Every structure is written in C-alpha cells, then in structure tokens.
Amino acid sequence: MPVLDRFRLDGRRALVTGGSRGLGLEMARALCEAGAEVVIVGRDEGHLDDAVEELSAGGGRAFSLAADLADGDEAARMCALALQSFGPIDIAINNVGGRRINFATEEMPLEEWRRIVELNLTQAFVCTKVLGAPMLERGWGRVINVASISGFVAGKPMRGRSYETSKAALAMFTKAVAADWAPRGVTVNAIAPGTFLTDANRRWFHERPELKTEIEATVPMGRLGEPSEIAGLALYLASDASSYMTGSVVVIDGGRLLW
Ligand SMILES: NC(=O)c1ccc[n+]([C@@H]2O[C@H](COP(=O)([O-])OP(=O)(O)OC[C@H]3O[C@@H](n4cnc5c(N)ncnc54)[C@H](OP(=O)(O)O)[C@@H]3O)[C@@H](O)[C@H]2O)c1
C-alpha cells in the first residue's frame, strides 16, 4: 500500500476528549480530514456545537458528547454512553488535562492534589480501560494519551507539582499498558507537547507577556508551537502508518528538552 494511504482512516471512528478547543480540536480535525468519524467530548455545549460545525464544514463527520471528565467516575459514565451511542470506537485520544493551579507544594491542599491527579491521570486510565477493552476484542485499536514535557522537567515559572507528577505517571502508564496490549492489536502511545499557543495560553500570555518571552527563550526553535502543528503526529499515531509503534512517548516541543 502506498505510504500516504496508510494514513487514511476511512471506516474508523475516533473519540477525542477535550476535542472542542485547543490541541484536541486540531487532532480531531486531522482525523476527520483523514476520513474518520469523530466524537468530541467537552463540558460546554456551545463550544462543542461550534467545533462540530467547523469540522463538518470541512467535509468531516463529527458528533459531540457533553461530559465533565473531572474524575474517574464521570469518565466511566461518559465512556459507557459513548460506546452505547457511537460505538464501536477504534481510536481514543485521551487529551483532557490541565494545570490551572500555581500552589507551592508546602501550601497545596490535599484536595487540590487529588483534583489534578484525577483530571490528568485517573480519568485517562478509565478512558483507556473502558474504550480499550472492546478494541482488544476486535483486535485493532489506537489509544493516544496526551502527556506533557512537564512529565520530564519541573516548570520554572509555574508551580503545581501535582501536574508534573500526573503527566509523568501518564507516560509510564502508557508504556506499561502498551506492553500488555502489544500482542493484541491495540497500540498505546503518548504525545508530550511543549508549550503551544492555544487560545487559553494566548490569553495568559496577553496578561503576562514577559512570561511568553521567558518561555520562548528556553526553546531552541525560539517560538511556541501553533496548535495545528500537533495534527500530523496525532494522525500518524492514530493510523496504520504507526503499525510498529507502541509504548512511545513522543515529544513535540520545538527542541525545548534539548537544553
Ligand atoms: N497547551 C499547551 O501548551 C500544552 C502543553 C503541554 C501539554 N498540554 C496538554 O494537552 C492537553 C490539551 O491541552 P489544551 O491546552 O489544548 O487544553 P484546553 O485548551 O485547556 O482545553 C481543551 C479542551 O478540553 C476540554 N476540557 C477541559 N476540561 C475538561 C473537563 N473537565 N471535562 C471535559 N472536557 C474538558 C475543553 O472544553 P470545555 O472547556 O468546554 O470543557 C476543550 O475542549 C492537556 O492534557 C494538557 O495538559 C497542553
């Protein structure tokens, strides 16, 4: 088969958590363009509607499911509903996560620690488990976890070590499950982004331009990532093009970890 055909996703159905905005929307767009039907999950119905309209306008087939993936129980409910309403799901991109805290460890309340671990690690485990099990039965599947370079290095301008710890654990979870599922046709890989200019980050940098300059200075390419620059990697990991790849945590950061 010609190599570009191995990137096609015709007849596949994907679910992207946090697919209504940011990196998730760009990954959903890539999968749609490659021919997959895509279910996007997020909390805000308005954002979901806008994203479905945008993806459909590009010729894709997109659906939405509103859910708050703040913890494992809510993730389990969402996955059950997704399989019931949209199954079978062949490709799961566990993209929801986030920091949105800036506590020093010596001041961090236990509840805050738990909240971030649930959001970045536990709900991704639940989605991998519930969406992955039927993939194993069918003998083909792709799980892509969105980790972060914060799983490898501690952030300097931002604290909140629960985020870094959760993303490091998500990377190791990816590898361990990949080993278990490798003989059964389901690959499990992770993407570890550096800093991207999502709308949320653009707003943040608008408020604190000195922070953007500070982060850019740590990136050998001298700039932050455009959200669309994650699309090719997500499509590769979602498709037959990556058939011999599992348990990889692929860094995409403009060279940030090189220094
Ligand atoms: N952006 C970066 O520079 C960067 C760097 C490294 C790693 N990452 C990782 O990449 C992933 C995506 O980041 P992003 O910056 O694109 O995220 P984002 O802009 O904060 O959010 C993107 C999506 O997640 C949804 N979402 C957020 N919280 C949710 C929840 N509790 N339940 C369900 N949906 C939720 C949002 O929709 P609603 O708000 O409507 O729910 C939206 O669709 C995260 O795991 C993040 O840790 C990002």
The ligand as a Tripos MOL2 file, in Angstrom:
@<TRIPOS>MOLECULE
LIG
   48    52     1     0     0
SMALL
NO_CHARGES

@<TRIPOS>ATOM
      1 N1         -1.4640   23.8630   25.5240 N.am      1 LIG1
      2 C1         -0.2250   23.5110   25.8700 C.2       1 LIG1
      3 O1          0.7250   24.2780   25.7030 O.2       1 LIG1
      4 C2          0.0370   22.1370   26.4570 C.ar      1 LIG1
      5 C3          1.3470   21.7670   26.7730 C.ar      1 LIG1
      6 C4          1.6010   20.5110   27.2760 C.ar      1 LIG1
      7 C5          0.5500   19.6230   27.4920 C.ar      1 LIG1
      8 N2         -0.7140   20.0090   27.1830 N.ar      1 LIG1
      9 C6         -1.8030   19.0540   27.4230 C.3       1 LIG1
     10 O2         -2.5760   18.9560   26.2490 O.3       1 LIG1
     11 C7         -3.9310   18.6960   26.5830 C.3       1 LIG1
     12 C8         -4.8220   19.7270   25.9040 C.3       1 LIG1
     13 O3         -4.4040   20.9940   26.3170 O.3       1 LIG1
     14 P1         -5.0970   22.3380   25.7730 P.3       1 LIG1
     15 O4         -4.1940   23.4350   26.1990 O.co2     1 LIG1
     16 O5         -5.4480   22.1920   24.3430 O.co2     1 LIG1
     17 O6         -6.4000   22.3340   26.7110 O.3       1 LIG1
     18 P2         -7.5450   23.4330   26.9530 P.3       1 LIG1
     19 O7         -7.4220   24.4920   25.9090 O.co2     1 LIG1
     20 O8         -7.4970   23.8450   28.3730 O.co2     1 LIG1
     21 O9         -8.8870   22.5680   26.8080 O.3       1 LIG1
     22 C9         -9.1070   21.9170   25.6720 C.3       1 LIG1
     23 C10       -10.3490   21.0610   25.7270 C.3       1 LIG1
     24 O10       -10.5720   20.3200   26.9390 O.3       1 LIG1
     25 C11       -11.9420   20.4630   27.3250 C.3       1 LIG1
     26 N3        -11.9880   20.2670   28.7690 N.ar      1 LIG1
     27 C12       -11.2690   20.9110   29.7050 C.ar      1 LIG1
     28 N4        -11.5640   20.4290   30.9330 N.ar      1 LIG1
     29 C13       -12.4840   19.4420   30.7420 C.ar      1 LIG1
     30 C14       -13.1730   18.5770   31.6270 C.ar      1 LIG1
     31 N5        -13.0040   18.6330   32.9450 N.pl3     1 LIG1
     32 N6        -14.0430   17.6840   31.1010 N.ar      1 LIG1
     33 C15       -14.2560   17.6220   29.7650 C.ar      1 LIG1
     34 N7        -13.6300   18.4250   28.8860 N.ar      1 LIG1
     35 C16       -12.7490   19.3320   29.3720 C.ar      1 LIG1
     36 C17       -12.2940   21.8590   26.8260 C.3       1 LIG1
     37 O11       -13.6790   22.0530   26.6330 O.3       1 LIG1
     38 P3        -14.6360   22.7020   27.7790 P.3       1 LIG1
     39 O12       -13.8700   23.7940   28.4210 O.co2     1 LIG1
     40 O13       -15.8640   23.1230   27.0810 O.co2     1 LIG1
     41 O14       -14.8900   21.5620   28.7060 O.co2     1 LIG1
     42 C18       -11.5990   21.8530   25.4750 C.3       1 LIG1
     43 O15       -12.3250   21.1330   24.5260 O.3       1 LIG1
     44 C19        -3.9910   18.6880   28.1210 C.3       1 LIG1
     45 O16        -3.9110   17.3890   28.5940 O.3       1 LIG1
     46 C20        -2.7560   19.4780   28.5160 C.3       1 LIG1
     47 O17        -2.2920   19.1390   29.8080 O.3       1 LIG1
     48 C21        -1.0040   21.2470   26.6860 C.ar      1 LIG1
@<TRIPOS>BOND
     1     1     2 1
     2     2     3 2
     3     2     4 1
     4     4     5 ar
     5     4    48 ar
     6     5     6 ar
     7     6     7 ar
     8     7     8 ar
     9     8     9 1
    10     8    48 ar
    11     9    10 1
    12     9    46 1
    13    10    11 1
    14    11    12 1
    15    11    44 1
    16    12    13 1
    17    13    14 1
    18    14    15 2
    19    14    16 1
    20    14    17 1
    21    17    18 1
    22    18    19 2
    23    18    20 1
    24    18    21 1
    25    21    22 1
    26    22    23 1
    27    23    24 1
    28    23    42 1
    29    24    25 1
    30    25    26 1
    31    25    36 1
    32    26    27 ar
    33    26    35 ar
    34    27    28 ar
    35    28    29 ar
    36    29    30 ar
    37    29    35 ar
    38    30    31 1
    39    30    32 ar
    40    32    33 ar
    41    33    34 ar
    42    34    35 ar
    43    36    37 1
    44    36    42 1
    45    37    38 1
    46    38    39 2
    47    38    40 1
    48    38    41 1
    49    42    43 1
    50    44    45 1
    51    44    46 1
    52    46    47 1
@<TRIPOS>SUBSTRUCTURE
     1 LIG1         1 GROUP 0 **** ****
